[in-house]
Amino acid sequence: MSTPTAEDTLARWRERAAELDVHPGPYGVARPEQFAGRTGLQVFQAMLAGELPRAPIAQTLDFLLVQADAGHVEFQGTPLRAHYNPLGTVHGGWIATLLDSAVGCAVHTLLPAGKAYTTLELKVNYVKALSDKVPLVRAVGRIVHFGGRVATSEGRLVAADGTLYAHATTTCLIFDAK
């Protein structure tokens, strides 16, 4: 079995985005009754199916939820000039937002119905400048620990060729939803 090329991976990523745009859910904030009785993973499955709205921040910053499994979430984004800082590269805030989404949502996928979370800490390490010459990046979040009150996860922002641009960790507080 051969290793996929960067071009193969990029094509697969673009296909996934096109699949999600066939039945795009609206952008917005779900009503509390839309979350009632759903586990965190069920919430993300409903978002991917277009049954629940996509987060408004994803529209604002041009990124998309593309995968959600128990303890694992992926967001895909297109680095654009609109995301640039004065130095001519993608602003660290755009990168941090994608990683924050991935690491936080990895925690969210493991929440039982009736639970919520909030970020207590986010640590981002930027290891390579990102520009609009990179067509797509993925923020991949994976759970490290999930306890009764605290959860941790880690994430990586990578290009289709495997280049690492940043990595992050988070600590989240778990509590009863209101």
Rosetta constraint file for C-alpha pairs under 8 A:
AtomPair CA 4 CA 8 HARMONIC 5.77 0.50
AtomPair CA 4 CA 9 HARMONIC 6.46 0.50
AtomPair CA 5 CA 9 HARMONIC 6.29 0.50
AtomPair CA 5 CA 161 HARMONIC 7.15 0.50
AtomPair CA 6 CA 10 HARMONIC 6.02 0.50
AtomPair CA 6 CA 160 HARMONIC 5.13 0.50
AtomPair CA 6 CA 161 HARMONIC 4.27 0.50
AtomPair CA 6 CA 162 HARMONIC 7.61 0.50
AtomPair CA 7 CA 11 HARMONIC 6.08 0.50
AtomPair CA 7 CA 160 HARMONIC 7.42 0.50
AtomPair CA 7 CA 161 HARMONIC 7.77 0.50
AtomPair CA 8 CA 12 HARMONIC 6.20 0.50
AtomPair CA 9 CA 13 HARMONIC 6.16 0.50
AtomPair CA 9 CA 160 HARMONIC 5.48 0.50
AtomPair CA 9 CA 161 HARMONIC 7.48 0.50
AtomPair CA 10 CA 14 HARMONIC 6.20 0.50
AtomPair CA 10 CA 136 HARMONIC 7.39 0.50
AtomPair CA 10 CA 160 HARMONIC 5.33 0.50
AtomPair CA 11 CA 15 HARMONIC 6.14 0.50
AtomPair CA 12 CA 16 HARMONIC 6.25 0.50
AtomPair CA 13 CA 17 HARMONIC 6.43 0.50
AtomPair CA 14 CA 18 HARMONIC 6.24 0.50
AtomPair CA 15 CA 19 HARMONIC 6.18 0.50
AtomPair CA 16 CA 20 HARMONIC 6.40 0.50
AtomPair CA 16 CA 66 HARMONIC 6.90 0.50
AtomPair CA 17 CA 21 HARMONIC 6.32 0.50
AtomPair CA 17 CA 64 HARMONIC 7.68 0.50
AtomPair CA 17 CA 66 HARMONIC 6.93 0.50
AtomPair CA 18 CA 22 HARMONIC 6.56 0.50
AtomPair CA 19 CA 23 HARMONIC 7.85 0.50
AtomPair CA 20 CA 24 HARMONIC 5.98 0.50
AtomPair CA 20 CA 48 HARMONIC 7.06 0.50
AtomPair CA 20 CA 49 HARMONIC 7.97 0.50
AtomPair CA 20 CA 66 HARMONIC 7.53 0.50
AtomPair CA 23 CA 49 HARMONIC 7.49 0.50
AtomPair CA 23 CA 50 HARMONIC 6.14 0.50
AtomPair CA 24 CA 50 HARMONIC 5.64 0.50
AtomPair CA 25 CA 47 HARMONIC 7.09 0.50
AtomPair CA 25 CA 48 HARMONIC 7.98 0.50
AtomPair CA 25 CA 49 HARMONIC 7.63 0.50
AtomPair CA 25 CA 50 HARMONIC 4.03 0.50
AtomPair CA 25 CA 51 HARMONIC 6.51 0.50
AtomPair CA 25 CA 52 HARMONIC 6.56 0.50
AtomPair CA 25 CA 53 HARMONIC 5.32 0.50
AtomPair CA 25 CA 54 HARMONIC 6.20 0.50
AtomPair CA 26 CA 50 HARMONIC 7.51 0.50
AtomPair CA 26 CA 52 HARMONIC 7.71 0.50
AtomPair CA 26 CA 53 HARMONIC 4.88 0.50
AtomPair CA 26 CA 54 HARMONIC 6.02 0.50
AtomPair CA 27 CA 53 HARMONIC 4.97 0.50
AtomPair CA 27 CA 54 HARMONIC 4.47 0.50
AtomPair CA 27 CA 55 HARMONIC 5.62 0.50
AtomPair CA 27 CA 56 HARMONIC 5.20 0.50
AtomPair CA 27 CA 59 HARMONIC 7.02 0.50
AtomPair CA 28 CA 53 HARMONIC 5.25 0.50
AtomPair CA 28 CA 54 HARMONIC 6.00 0.50
AtomPair CA 28 CA 55 HARMONIC 5.62 0.50
AtomPair CA 28 CA 56 HARMONIC 5.33 0.50
AtomPair CA 29 CA 53 HARMONIC 6.27 0.50
AtomPair CA 29 CA 54 HARMONIC 7.49 0.50
AtomPair CA 29 CA 55 HARMONIC 6.40 0.50
AtomPair CA 29 CA 56 HARMONIC 7.37 0.50
AtomPair CA 30 CA 34 HARMONIC 6.17 0.50
AtomPair CA 30 CA 35 HARMONIC 7.37 0.50
AtomPair CA 30 CA 52 HARMONIC 6.36 0.50
AtomPair CA 30 CA 53 HARMONIC 6.11 0.50
AtomPair CA 31 CA 35 HARMONIC 7.09 0.50
AtomPair CA 32 CA 36 HARMONIC 6.37 0.50
AtomPair CA 34 CA 52 HARMONIC 7.60 0.50
AtomPair CA 35 CA 43 HARMONIC 6.81 0.50
AtomPair CA 36 CA 113 HARMONIC 7.10 0.50
AtomPair CA 36 CA 114 HARMONIC 7.08 0.50
AtomPair CA 37 CA 113 HARMONIC 5.23 0.50
AtomPair CA 37 CA 114 HARMONIC 6.82 0.50
AtomPair CA 38 CA 42 HARMONIC 5.60 0.50
AtomPair CA 38 CA 43 HARMONIC 6.21 0.50
AtomPair CA 38 CA 112 HARMONIC 7.54 0.50
AtomPair CA 38 CA 113 HARMONIC 4.98 0.50
AtomPair CA 38 CA 114 HARMONIC 7.74 0.50
AtomPair CA 39 CA 43 HARMONIC 6.37 0.50
AtomPair CA 39 CA 109 HARMONIC 7.38 0.50
AtomPair CA 39 CA 110 HARMONIC 7.45 0.50
AtomPair CA 39 CA 111 HARMONIC 5.85 0.50
AtomPair CA 39 CA 112 HARMONIC 4.67 0.50
AtomPair CA 39 CA 113 HARMONIC 4.24 0.50
AtomPair CA 39 CA 114 HARMONIC 7.66 0.50
AtomPair CA 40 CA 44 HARMONIC 6.58 0.50
AtomPair CA 40 CA 108 HARMONIC 5.19 0.50
AtomPair CA 40 CA 109 HARMONIC 4.30 0.50
AtomPair CA 40 CA 110 HARMONIC 5.80 0.50
AtomPair CA 40 CA 111 HARMONIC 4.84 0.50
AtomPair CA 40 CA 112 HARMONIC 6.29 0.50
AtomPair CA 40 CA 113 HARMONIC 6.85 0.50
AtomPair CA 41 CA 45 HARMONIC 6.17 0.50
AtomPair CA 41 CA 68 HARMONIC 7.20 0.50
AtomPair CA 41 CA 69 HARMONIC 6.75 0.50
AtomPair CA 41 CA 70 HARMONIC 6.31 0.50
AtomPair CA 41 CA 108 HARMONIC 7.21 0.50
AtomPair CA 41 CA 109 HARMONIC 4.16 0.50
AtomPair CA 41 CA 110 HARMONIC 6.39 0.50
AtomPair CA 41 CA 111 HARMONIC 7.43 0.50
AtomPair CA 42 CA 46 HARMONIC 6.08 0.50
AtomPair CA 42 CA 109 HARMONIC 7.77 0.50
AtomPair CA 43 CA 47 HARMONIC 6.32 0.50
AtomPair CA 43 CA 52 HARMONIC 7.58 0.50
AtomPair CA 43 CA 109 HARMONIC 7.90 0.50
AtomPair CA 44 CA 48 HARMONIC 6.18 0.50
AtomPair CA 44 CA 68 HARMONIC 6.28 0.50
AtomPair CA 44 CA 109 HARMONIC 7.13 0.50
AtomPair CA 45 CA 49 HARMONIC 6.17 0.50
AtomPair CA 45 CA 68 HARMONIC 6.97 0.50
AtomPair CA 46 CA 50 HARMONIC 6.20 0.50
AtomPair CA 46 CA 51 HARMONIC 4.99 0.50
AtomPair CA 46 CA 52 HARMONIC 5.53 0.50
AtomPair CA 47 CA 51 HARMONIC 5.71 0.50
AtomPair CA 47 CA 52 HARMONIC 4.67 0.50
AtomPair CA 47 CA 53 HARMONIC 6.14 0.50
AtomPair CA 47 CA 54 HARMONIC 6.24 0.50
AtomPair CA 48 CA 65 HARMONIC 7.30 0.50
AtomPair CA 48 CA 66 HARMONIC 7.28 0.50
AtomPair CA 48 CA 67 HARMONIC 7.69 0.50
AtomPair CA 50 CA 54 HARMONIC 7.97 0.50
AtomPair CA 54 CA 58 HARMONIC 7.18 0.50
AtomPair CA 55 CA 59 HARMONIC 7.29 0.50
AtomPair CA 56 CA 60 HARMONIC 6.37 0.50
AtomPair CA 57 CA 61 HARMONIC 6.05 0.50
AtomPair CA 58 CA 62 HARMONIC 5.60 0.50
AtomPair CA 58 CA 63 HARMONIC 4.88 0.50
AtomPair CA 58 CA 64 HARMONIC 5.98 0.50
AtomPair CA 59 CA 63 HARMONIC 6.63 0.50
AtomPair CA 59 CA 64 HARMONIC 7.93 0.50
AtomPair CA 61 CA 83 HARMONIC 7.82 0.50
AtomPair CA 61 CA 94 HARMONIC 7.19 0.50
AtomPair CA 62 CA 77 HARMONIC 6.07 0.50
AtomPair CA 62 CA 78 HARMONIC 6.50 0.50
AtomPair CA 63 CA 75 HARMONIC 6.66 0.50
AtomPair CA 63 CA 76 HARMONIC 5.49 0.50
AtomPair CA 63 CA 77 HARMONIC 4.14 0.50
AtomPair CA 63 CA 78 HARMONIC 6.69 0.50
AtomPair CA 63 CA 98 HARMONIC 7.60 0.50
AtomPair CA 64 CA 75 HARMONIC 5.37 0.50
AtomPair CA 64 CA 76 HARMONIC 5.23 0.50
AtomPair CA 64 CA 77 HARMONIC 6.36 0.50
AtomPair CA 65 CA 73 HARMONIC 7.85 0.50
AtomPair CA 65 CA 74 HARMONIC 6.18 0.50
AtomPair CA 65 CA 75 HARMONIC 4.42 0.50
AtomPair CA 65 CA 76 HARMONIC 6.47 0.50
AtomPair CA 66 CA 73 HARMONIC 7.89 0.50
AtomPair CA 66 CA 74 HARMONIC 5.71 0.50
AtomPair CA 66 CA 75 HARMONIC 5.48 0.50
AtomPair CA 66 CA 76 HARMONIC 6.51 0.50
AtomPair CA 67 CA 72 HARMONIC 7.94 0.50
AtomPair CA 67 CA 73 HARMONIC 5.53 0.50
AtomPair CA 67 CA 74 HARMONIC 5.01 0.50
AtomPair CA 67 CA 75 HARMONIC 7.08 0.50
AtomPair CA 68 CA 72 HARMONIC 5.86 0.50
AtomPair CA 68 CA 73 HARMONIC 4.42 0.50
AtomPair CA 68 CA 74 HARMONIC 6.50 0.50
AtomPair CA 68 CA 106 HARMONIC 7.85 0.50
AtomPair CA 68 CA 109 HARMONIC 7.36 0.50
AtomPair CA 69 CA 73 HARMONIC 6.29 0.50
AtomPair CA 69 CA 109 HARMONIC 6.91 0.50
AtomPair CA 70 CA 106 HARMONIC 7.38 0.50
AtomPair CA 70 CA 109 HARMONIC 5.38 0.50
AtomPair CA 70 CA 110 HARMONIC 5.85 0.50
AtomPair CA 71 CA 106 HARMONIC 4.76 0.50
AtomPair CA 71 CA 107 HARMONIC 6.19 0.50
AtomPair CA 71 CA 108 HARMONIC 7.95 0.50
AtomPair CA 71 CA 109 HARMONIC 5.77 0.50
AtomPair CA 71 CA 110 HARMONIC 5.97 0.50
AtomPair CA 71 CA 141 HARMONIC 7.87 0.50
AtomPair CA 71 CA 142 HARMONIC 5.57 0.50
AtomPair CA 71 CA 143 HARMONIC 4.93 0.50
AtomPair CA 72 CA 105 HARMONIC 7.96 0.50
AtomPair CA 72 CA 106 HARMONIC 4.93 0.50
AtomPair CA 72 CA 109 HARMONIC 7.44 0.50
AtomPair CA 72 CA 140 HARMONIC 7.34 0.50
AtomPair CA 72 CA 141 HARMONIC 5.57 0.50
AtomPair CA 72 CA 142 HARMONIC 4.60 0.50
AtomPair CA 72 CA 143 HARMONIC 6.55 0.50
AtomPair CA 73 CA 102 HARMONIC 5.68 0.50
AtomPair CA 73 CA 103 HARMONIC 7.61 0.50
AtomPair CA 73 CA 105 HARMONIC 6.37 0.50
AtomPair CA 73 CA 106 HARMONIC 5.24 0.50
AtomPair CA 73 CA 109 HARMONIC 7.96 0.50
AtomPair CA 73 CA 140 HARMONIC 5.93 0.50
AtomPair CA 73 CA 141 HARMONIC 5.20 0.50
AtomPair CA 73 CA 142 HARMONIC 6.77 0.50
AtomPair CA 74 CA 102 HARMONIC 6.01 0.50
AtomPair CA 74 CA 138 HARMONIC 6.52 0.50
AtomPair CA 74 CA 139 HARMONIC 5.57 0.50
AtomPair CA 74 CA 140 HARMONIC 4.56 0.50
AtomPair CA 74 CA 141 HARMONIC 6.28 0.50
AtomPair CA 75 CA 98 HARMONIC 6.83 0.50
AtomPair CA 75 CA 101 HARMONIC 7.64 0.50
AtomPair CA 75 CA 102 HARMONIC 6.39 0.50
AtomPair CA 75 CA 138 HARMONIC 5.60 0.50
AtomPair CA 75 CA 139 HARMONIC 5.15 0.50
AtomPair CA 75 CA 140 HARMONIC 6.67 0.50
AtomPair CA 76 CA 136 HARMONIC 6.82 0.50
AtomPair CA 76 CA 137 HARMONIC 5.68 0.50
AtomPair CA 76 CA 138 HARMONIC 4.45 0.50
AtomPair CA 76 CA 139 HARMONIC 6.33 0.50
AtomPair CA 77 CA 98 HARMONIC 7.73 0.50
AtomPair CA 77 CA 136 HARMONIC 5.66 0.50
AtomPair CA 77 CA 137 HARMONIC 5.40 0.50
AtomPair CA 77 CA 138 HARMONIC 6.40 0.50
AtomPair CA 78 CA 132 HARMONIC 7.62 0.50
AtomPair CA 78 CA 134 HARMONIC 7.88 0.50
AtomPair CA 78 CA 135 HARMONIC 6.00 0.50
AtomPair CA 78 CA 136 HARMONIC 4.69 0.50
AtomPair CA 78 CA 137 HARMONIC 6.45 0.50
AtomPair CA 79 CA 83 HARMONIC 6.68 0.50
AtomPair CA 79 CA 90 HARMONIC 6.74 0.50
AtomPair CA 79 CA 130 HARMONIC 7.57 0.50
AtomPair CA 79 CA 131 HARMONIC 6.32 0.50
AtomPair CA 79 CA 132 HARMONIC 4.93 0.50
AtomPair CA 79 CA 134 HARMONIC 6.85 0.50
AtomPair CA 79 CA 135 HARMONIC 6.82 0.50
AtomPair CA 79 CA 136 HARMONIC 6.65 0.50
AtomPair CA 79 CA 137 HARMONIC 7.54 0.50
AtomPair CA 80 CA 84 HARMONIC 7.13 0.50
AtomPair CA 80 CA 90 HARMONIC 7.46 0.50
AtomPair CA 80 CA 131 HARMONIC 7.38 0.50
AtomPair CA 80 CA 132 HARMONIC 5.07 0.50
AtomPair CA 81 CA 90 HARMONIC 7.33 0.50
AtomPair CA 81 CA 131 HARMONIC 7.76 0.50
AtomPair CA 81 CA 132 HARMONIC 6.29 0.50
AtomPair CA 83 CA 89 HARMONIC 7.99 0.50
AtomPair CA 83 CA 90 HARMONIC 5.30 0.50
AtomPair CA 83 CA 91 HARMONIC 5.85 0.50
AtomPair CA 83 CA 94 HARMONIC 6.65 0.50
AtomPair CA 84 CA 88 HARMONIC 5.76 0.50
AtomPair CA 84 CA 89 HARMONIC 5.08 0.50
AtomPair CA 84 CA 90 HARMONIC 4.22 0.50
AtomPair CA 84 CA 91 HARMONIC 5.13 0.50
AtomPair CA 84 CA 131 HARMONIC 7.83 0.50
AtomPair CA 85 CA 89 HARMONIC 5.84 0.50
AtomPair CA 85 CA 90 HARMONIC 5.97 0.50
AtomPair CA 85 CA 91 HARMONIC 4.79 0.50
AtomPair CA 88 CA 131 HARMONIC 7.71 0.50
AtomPair CA 89 CA 129 HARMONIC 6.40 0.50
AtomPair CA 89 CA 130 HARMONIC 5.76 0.50
AtomPair CA 89 CA 131 HARMONIC 5.05 0.50
AtomPair CA 89 CA 132 HARMONIC 7.92 0.50
AtomPair CA 90 CA 94 HARMONIC 7.06 0.50
AtomPair CA 90 CA 95 HARMONIC 7.62 0.50
AtomPair CA 90 CA 129 HARMONIC 7.30 0.50
AtomPair CA 90 CA 130 HARMONIC 5.41 0.50
AtomPair CA 90 CA 131 HARMONIC 5.48 0.50
AtomPair CA 90 CA 132 HARMONIC 7.59 0.50
AtomPair CA 91 CA 95 HARMONIC 6.90 0.50
AtomPair CA 92 CA 96 HARMONIC 5.97 0.50
AtomPair CA 92 CA 126 HARMONIC 7.77 0.50
AtomPair CA 93 CA 97 HARMONIC 5.99 0.50
AtomPair CA 94 CA 98 HARMONIC 6.47 0.50
AtomPair CA 95 CA 99 HARMONIC 6.29 0.50
AtomPair CA 95 CA 157 HARMONIC 7.67 0.50
AtomPair CA 95 CA 166 HARMONIC 7.56 0.50
AtomPair CA 96 CA 100 HARMONIC 5.78 0.50
AtomPair CA 96 CA 124 HARMONIC 6.62 0.50
AtomPair CA 97 CA 101 HARMONIC 6.04 0.50
AtomPair CA 98 CA 102 HARMONIC 6.28 0.50
AtomPair CA 98 CA 139 HARMONIC 5.95 0.50
AtomPair CA 98 CA 157 HARMONIC 7.95 0.50
AtomPair CA 99 CA 103 HARMONIC 6.07 0.50
AtomPair CA 99 CA 124 HARMONIC 7.95 0.50
AtomPair CA 99 CA 139 HARMONIC 5.57 0.50
AtomPair CA 99 CA 140 HARMONIC 7.47 0.50
AtomPair CA 99 CA 141 HARMONIC 7.36 0.50
AtomPair CA 99 CA 155 HARMONIC 6.17 0.50
AtomPair CA 99 CA 156 HARMONIC 7.02 0.50
AtomPair CA 99 CA 157 HARMONIC 6.80 0.50
AtomPair CA 99 CA 167 HARMONIC 7.45 0.50
AtomPair CA 99 CA 168 HARMONIC 6.53 0.50
AtomPair CA 100 CA 104 HARMONIC 5.80 0.50
AtomPair CA 100 CA 122 HARMONIC 7.05 0.50
AtomPair CA 100 CA 168 HARMONIC 7.83 0.50
AtomPair CA 100 CA 170 HARMONIC 7.73 0.50
AtomPair CA 101 CA 105 HARMONIC 5.77 0.50
AtomPair CA 102 CA 106 HARMONIC 6.07 0.50
AtomPair CA 102 CA 139 HARMONIC 5.92 0.50
AtomPair CA 102 CA 140 HARMONIC 5.80 0.50
AtomPair CA 102 CA 141 HARMONIC 4.50 0.50
AtomPair CA 102 CA 142 HARMONIC 7.89 0.50
AtomPair CA 102 CA 155 HARMONIC 6.58 0.50
AtomPair CA 103 CA 107 HARMONIC 6.75 0.50
AtomPair CA 103 CA 140 HARMONIC 7.54 0.50
AtomPair CA 103 CA 141 HARMONIC 4.49 0.50
AtomPair CA 103 CA 142 HARMONIC 6.53 0.50
AtomPair CA 103 CA 143 HARMONIC 7.48 0.50
AtomPair CA 103 CA 153 HARMONIC 5.49 0.50
AtomPair CA 103 CA 154 HARMONIC 5.70 0.50
AtomPair CA 103 CA 155 HARMONIC 5.63 0.50
AtomPair CA 103 CA 168 HARMONIC 7.67 0.50
AtomPair CA 103 CA 169 HARMONIC 6.94 0.50
AtomPair CA 103 CA 170 HARMONIC 6.41 0.50
AtomPair CA 104 CA 108 HARMONIC 6.33 0.50
AtomPair CA 104 CA 119 HARMONIC 7.01 0.50
AtomPair CA 104 CA 141 HARMONIC 7.76 0.50
AtomPair CA 104 CA 153 HARMONIC 7.42 0.50
AtomPair CA 104 CA 170 HARMONIC 7.13 0.50
AtomPair CA 104 CA 172 HARMONIC 7.36 0.50
AtomPair CA 105 CA 109 HARMONIC 6.16 0.50
AtomPair CA 105 CA 141 HARMONIC 7.51 0.50
AtomPair CA 106 CA 110 HARMONIC 7.28 0.50
AtomPair CA 106 CA 141 HARMONIC 5.57 0.50
AtomPair CA 106 CA 142 HARMONIC 5.62 0.50
AtomPair CA 106 CA 143 HARMONIC 5.78 0.50
AtomPair CA 106 CA 153 HARMONIC 6.91 0.50
AtomPair CA 107 CA 111 HARMONIC 7.01 0.50
AtomPair CA 107 CA 143 HARMONIC 6.23 0.50
AtomPair CA 107 CA 146 HARMONIC 7.37 0.50
AtomPair CA 107 CA 151 HARMONIC 6.59 0.50
AtomPair CA 107 CA 152 HARMONIC 7.26 0.50
AtomPair CA 107 CA 153 HARMONIC 6.83 0.50
AtomPair CA 107 CA 172 HARMONIC 7.62 0.50
AtomPair CA 108 CA 116 HARMONIC 7.53 0.50
AtomPair CA 108 CA 117 HARMONIC 7.11 0.50
AtomPair CA 110 CA 146 HARMONIC 7.77 0.50
AtomPair CA 111 CA 115 HARMONIC 5.94 0.50
AtomPair CA 111 CA 116 HARMONIC 6.95 0.50
AtomPair CA 114 CA 176 HARMONIC 6.06 0.50
AtomPair CA 114 CA 177 HARMONIC 5.34 0.50
AtomPair CA 115 CA 174 HARMONIC 6.88 0.50
AtomPair CA 115 CA 175 HARMONIC 5.69 0.50
AtomPair CA 115 CA 176 HARMONIC 4.56 0.50
AtomPair CA 115 CA 177 HARMONIC 4.83 0.50
AtomPair CA 116 CA 174 HARMONIC 5.82 0.50
AtomPair CA 116 CA 175 HARMONIC 5.46 0.50
AtomPair CA 116 CA 176 HARMONIC 5.92 0.50
AtomPair CA 116 CA 177 HARMONIC 5.02 0.50
AtomPair CA 117 CA 172 HARMONIC 6.29 0.50
AtomPair CA 117 CA 173 HARMONIC 5.37 0.50
AtomPair CA 117 CA 174 HARMONIC 4.41 0.50
AtomPair CA 117 CA 175 HARMONIC 5.99 0.50
AtomPair CA 118 CA 172 HARMONIC 5.49 0.50
AtomPair CA 118 CA 173 HARMONIC 5.43 0.50
AtomPair CA 118 CA 174 HARMONIC 6.86 0.50
AtomPair CA 119 CA 170 HARMONIC 7.04 0.50
AtomPair CA 119 CA 171 HARMONIC 6.15 0.50
AtomPair CA 119 CA 172 HARMONIC 4.41 0.50
AtomPair CA 119 CA 173 HARMONIC 6.39 0.50
AtomPair CA 120 CA 170 HARMONIC 7.44 0.50
AtomPair CA 120 CA 171 HARMONIC 5.49 0.50
AtomPair CA 120 CA 172 HARMONIC 5.17 0.50
AtomPair CA 120 CA 173 HARMONIC 6.37 0.50
AtomPair CA 121 CA 170 HARMONIC 5.39 0.50
AtomPair CA 121 CA 171 HARMONIC 5.16 0.50
AtomPair CA 121 CA 172 HARMONIC 6.99 0.50
AtomPair CA 122 CA 168 HARMONIC 7.05 0.50
AtomPair CA 122 CA 169 HARMONIC 5.92 0.50
AtomPair CA 122 CA 170 HARMONIC 4.53 0.50
AtomPair CA 122 CA 171 HARMONIC 6.81 0.50
AtomPair CA 123 CA 168 HARMONIC 5.35 0.50
AtomPair CA 123 CA 169 HARMONIC 5.34 0.50
AtomPair CA 123 CA 170 HARMONIC 6.38 0.50
AtomPair CA 124 CA 166 HARMONIC 6.91 0.50
AtomPair CA 124 CA 167 HARMONIC 5.83 0.50
AtomPair CA 124 CA 168 HARMONIC 4.31 0.50
AtomPair CA 124 CA 169 HARMONIC 6.78 0.50
AtomPair CA 125 CA 166 HARMONIC 5.43 0.50
AtomPair CA 125 CA 167 HARMONIC 5.33 0.50
AtomPair CA 125 CA 168 HARMONIC 6.08 0.50
AtomPair CA 126 CA 165 HARMONIC 6.21 0.50
AtomPair CA 126 CA 166 HARMONIC 4.34 0.50
AtomPair CA 126 CA 167 HARMONIC 6.76 0.50
AtomPair CA 127 CA 164 HARMONIC 7.15 0.50
AtomPair CA 127 CA 165 HARMONIC 5.33 0.50
AtomPair CA 127 CA 166 HARMONIC 5.29 0.50
AtomPair CA 127 CA 167 HARMONIC 7.89 0.50
AtomPair CA 128 CA 164 HARMONIC 7.15 0.50
AtomPair CA 128 CA 165 HARMONIC 4.71 0.50
AtomPair CA 128 CA 166 HARMONIC 6.91 0.50
AtomPair CA 129 CA 165 HARMONIC 6.68 0.50
AtomPair CA 130 CA 134 HARMONIC 7.19 0.50
AtomPair CA 130 CA 165 HARMONIC 6.73 0.50
AtomPair CA 134 CA 159 HARMONIC 7.14 0.50
AtomPair CA 136 CA 159 HARMONIC 6.28 0.50
AtomPair CA 136 CA 160 HARMONIC 7.09 0.50
AtomPair CA 137 CA 157 HARMONIC 6.52 0.50
AtomPair CA 137 CA 158 HARMONIC 5.46 0.50
AtomPair CA 137 CA 159 HARMONIC 4.53 0.50
AtomPair CA 137 CA 160 HARMONIC 6.73 0.50
AtomPair CA 138 CA 156 HARMONIC 7.87 0.50
AtomPair CA 138 CA 157 HARMONIC 5.50 0.50
AtomPair CA 138 CA 158 HARMONIC 5.39 0.50
AtomPair CA 138 CA 159 HARMONIC 6.36 0.50
AtomPair CA 138 CA 160 HARMONIC 7.85 0.50
AtomPair CA 139 CA 155 HARMONIC 6.60 0.50
AtomPair CA 139 CA 156 HARMONIC 5.58 0.50
AtomPair CA 139 CA 157 HARMONIC 4.36 0.50
AtomPair CA 139 CA 158 HARMONIC 6.59 0.50
AtomPair CA 140 CA 155 HARMONIC 5.24 0.50
AtomPair CA 140 CA 156 HARMONIC 5.36 0.50
AtomPair CA 140 CA 157 HARMONIC 6.48 0.50
AtomPair CA 141 CA 153 HARMONIC 6.80 0.50
AtomPair CA 141 CA 154 HARMONIC 5.67 0.50
AtomPair CA 141 CA 155 HARMONIC 4.19 0.50
AtomPair CA 141 CA 156 HARMONIC 6.77 0.50
AtomPair CA 142 CA 153 HARMONIC 5.53 0.50
AtomPair CA 142 CA 154 HARMONIC 5.52 0.50
AtomPair CA 142 CA 155 HARMONIC 6.21 0.50
AtomPair CA 143 CA 151 HARMONIC 7.80 0.50
AtomPair CA 143 CA 152 HARMONIC 6.24 0.50
AtomPair CA 143 CA 153 HARMONIC 4.16 0.50
AtomPair CA 143 CA 154 HARMONIC 6.44 0.50
AtomPair CA 144 CA 151 HARMONIC 7.58 0.50
AtomPair CA 144 CA 152 HARMONIC 5.39 0.50
AtomPair CA 144 CA 153 HARMONIC 4.66 0.50
AtomPair CA 144 CA 154 HARMONIC 6.69 0.50
AtomPair CA 145 CA 151 HARMONIC 5.27 0.50
AtomPair CA 145 CA 152 HARMONIC 5.08 0.50
AtomPair CA 145 CA 153 HARMONIC 6.69 0.50
AtomPair CA 146 CA 150 HARMONIC 6.50 0.50
AtomPair CA 146 CA 151 HARMONIC 4.32 0.50
AtomPair CA 146 CA 152 HARMONIC 6.55 0.50
AtomPair CA 147 CA 151 HARMONIC 5.68 0.50
AtomPair CA 148 CA 174 HARMONIC 6.95 0.50
AtomPair CA 149 CA 173 HARMONIC 5.74 0.50
AtomPair CA 149 CA 174 HARMONIC 4.71 0.50
AtomPair CA 149 CA 175 HARMONIC 6.62 0.50
AtomPair CA 150 CA 171 HARMONIC 6.95 0.50
AtomPair CA 150 CA 172 HARMONIC 5.64 0.50
AtomPair CA 150 CA 173 HARMONIC 4.80 0.50
AtomPair CA 150 CA 174 HARMONIC 5.72 0.50
AtomPair CA 151 CA 171 HARMONIC 5.81 0.50
AtomPair CA 151 CA 172 HARMONIC 5.18 0.50
AtomPair CA 151 CA 173 HARMONIC 6.60 0.50
AtomPair CA 151 CA 174 HARMONIC 7.27 0.50
AtomPair CA 152 CA 169 HARMONIC 7.19 0.50
AtomPair CA 152 CA 170 HARMONIC 5.50 0.50
AtomPair CA 152 CA 171 HARMONIC 4.55 0.50
AtomPair CA 152 CA 172 HARMONIC 6.19 0.50
AtomPair CA 153 CA 169 HARMONIC 5.71 0.50
AtomPair CA 153 CA 170 HARMONIC 5.54 0.50
AtomPair CA 153 CA 171 HARMONIC 6.93 0.50
AtomPair CA 154 CA 167 HARMONIC 7.45 0.50
AtomPair CA 154 CA 168 HARMONIC 5.57 0.50
AtomPair CA 154 CA 169 HARMONIC 4.28 0.50
AtomPair CA 154 CA 170 HARMONIC 6.44 0.50
AtomPair CA 155 CA 167 HARMONIC 5.48 0.50
AtomPair CA 155 CA 168 HARMONIC 5.09 0.50
AtomPair CA 155 CA 169 HARMONIC 6.30 0.50
AtomPair CA 156 CA 164 HARMONIC 7.00 0.50
AtomPair CA 156 CA 165 HARMONIC 7.75 0.50
AtomPair CA 156 CA 166 HARMONIC 5.96 0.50
AtomPair CA 156 CA 167 HARMONIC 4.29 0.50
AtomPair CA 156 CA 168 HARMONIC 6.44 0.50
AtomPair CA 157 CA 164 HARMONIC 5.97 0.50
AtomPair CA 157 CA 165 HARMONIC 5.59 0.50
AtomPair CA 157 CA 166 HARMONIC 5.22 0.50
AtomPair CA 157 CA 167 HARMONIC 6.07 0.50
AtomPair CA 158 CA 162 HARMONIC 5.69 0.50
AtomPair CA 158 CA 163 HARMONIC 5.38 0.50
AtomPair CA 158 CA 164 HARMONIC 4.58 0.50
AtomPair CA 158 CA 165 HARMONIC 5.86 0.50
AtomPair CA 158 CA 166 HARMONIC 7.49 0.50
AtomPair CA 159 CA 163 HARMONIC 5.29 0.50
AtomPair CA 159 CA 164 HARMONIC 6.80 0.50
AtomPair CA 159 CA 165 HARMONIC 7.75 0.50
